[in-house]
């Protein structure tokens, strides 16, 4: 698992204006440019990403049903 600190360390060796791409899997079957970085909640058991408590609370269109399960962990999500 790569943490934010480790990712900063790994990326620090490259020019700051270099685009970042994401691979969909370890075989490199699909790639996309990175366009968004955001906090999220992640649960490995079902491989699902959920909104954070703050994201749910800040938007009146969301309800308690949109909250992440208790065993989800806070992560940084990279979105293509």
C-alpha positions, 0 to 999 in steps of 0.5 A: 500500500502506498501512503500520501507520504510515500507517493510524495517521495516517489513523485518528487523525482519527476518534473512538477509539470509532468502529467500523471496517468492511471492504469486500470490494472497491473497488466496495463490494459487501460490508461487515463489521465489523472484529473482529480484528487479527493478524500474518500472512504474505502472499504476493502471488503466490497472494494467500494468508495464512499463519500466522507462524513464531511462531504455527506454533511455539507450537501443537503441532497445526501442523507444517512443512507449515503454514509460510509459503513463503519469499517470504511477507512479514509483514503485519498482517491485519484480520479481519471 
